[in-house]
Amino acid sequence: RAPAFDLTPPPTLDAPEGRGVTTLVSRSNGVPPPAHRWHRDGAPLKESDVVRGTATPVLTLLDAHHRIHPGVYVCVAENRFGRAETSACSVYVVHPRGGTAWKELVALAGGGGGG
C-alpha cells in the first residue's frame, strides 16, 4: 500500500533564535512501512549538530539560527508502492528585539503535496 500522511506539521512554525528545540512532526502509514526524508526549500536535509532526524518522521532543529533554519520544510514518505509529501511548513526564526519579536522572512510559497 502506498504511503499516506495522517499527521503533518502546521503551515507555519516559529523557532526562537539561539535557544531551545523546534520539532516538526509527521506520521505516515503504508505497507511496507515507508522510508522518510525531510527537505528544506526543495533540497534533502543533511544531519548536523543543529538538525536531527532527517530520515525519520520527526525533525528536530536545535538552537535555531536565522542563517541555517528558516525555510519551507516538507517530509517525504516513500515505499515501493508510491510516494507522499506533507503539506509545506514555513519555519520562521523569531528574534527578540526590544521586547517585540520580529520574523526573519522565510518563504513566500505555501502548500505542498497531499497530507
C-alpha positions in Angstrom: 0.0 0.0 0.0 1.4 3.4 -1.0 2.3 5.8 1.9 -0.2 8.4 3.2 0.3 11.0 5.9 -2.3 11.2 8.7 -0.3 13.9 10.7 1.6 16.8 9.2 3.4 19.9 10.6 1.5 23.1 10.8 1.6 25.6 7.8 3.9 27.9 9.8 6.1 27.5 12.8 8.1 30.0 14.8 11.6 28.9 16.1 13.1 31.1 18.8 16.6 32.1 17.7 19.5 30.6 19.6 17.7 28.6 22.2 15.6 25.5 22.6 14.3 22.8 20.4 11.9 23.2 17.5 10.2 20.0 16.3 8.4 19.2 13.1 6.2 16.1 13.5 4.6 14.0 10.8 3.2 10.5 10.8 2.6 8.2 7.8 1.4 4.7 7.1 1.9 2.3 4.3 2.9 -1.3 3.7 5.7 -1.9 3.7 6.4 0.9 6.2 7.7 3.9 4.2 11.2 5.5 4.5 11.1 9.2 5.4 13.2 12.1 4.3 12.9 15.8 5.2 13.6 18.5 2.6 14.1 22.3 3.1 13.4 24.6 0.2 13.3 21.6 -2.1 16.6 20.0 -1.2 17.1 16.9 1.1 18.3 17.9 4.5 21.6 16.5 6.0 22.1 15.6 9.6 24.3 18.1 11.6 24.9 19.4 15.1 21.7 21.5 14.8 19.5 19.4 12.5 18.5 15.9 13.7 16.1 13.2 12.4 16.3 13.9 8.7 15.4 10.3 7.9 12.6 10.0 10.4 9.0 11.3 10.7 10.2 13.7 13.4 12.7 16.5 12.6 14.4 18.4 15.3 16.0 21.8 14.9 18.4 22.8 17.7 19.1 26.3 18.8 17.6 27.9 15.7 19.7 30.3 13.7 18.4 32.8 11.1 21.1 31.7 8.6 20.6 28.0 8.9 17.0 27.0 9.8 14.5 29.3 8.0 12.8 27.8 5.0 9.9 25.6 3.7 10.1 22.1 5.1 8.4 19.0 3.7 8.6 15.4 4.8 8.6 12.7 2.0 7.5 9.1 2.7 8.3 6.5 0.1 8.0 2.8 -0.3 7.9 0.5 -3.4 4.2 1.3 -4.0 4.5 5.1 -4.0 5.4 8.4 -2.5 3.6 11.0 -0.4 4.6 14.5 0.9 3.4 16.5 3.8 2.0 20.0 3.2 4.7 22.6 3.4 5.6 24.1 6.7 7.3 27.5 6.6 9.7 27.9 9.5 10.5 31.4 10.7 13.3 32.3 13.2 11.9 34.7 15.8 14.3 37.3 17.1 13.7 39.2 20.3 14.1 43.0 19.6 13.3 45.5 22.3 10.6 43.2 23.8 8.9 42.7 20.4 9.5 39.7 18.2 10.1 40.1 14.5 10.3 37.3 11.9 13.1 36.6 9.5 11.5 36.4 6.1 11.4 32.8 5.1 9.0 31.7 2.5 6.5 33.3 0.1 5.4 29.9 -1.1 2.7 27.8 0.6 1.1 24.5 0.0 2.8 21.3 -0.8 1.8 17.8 -1.7 -1.0 15.8 -0.1 -1.4 15.3 3.6 
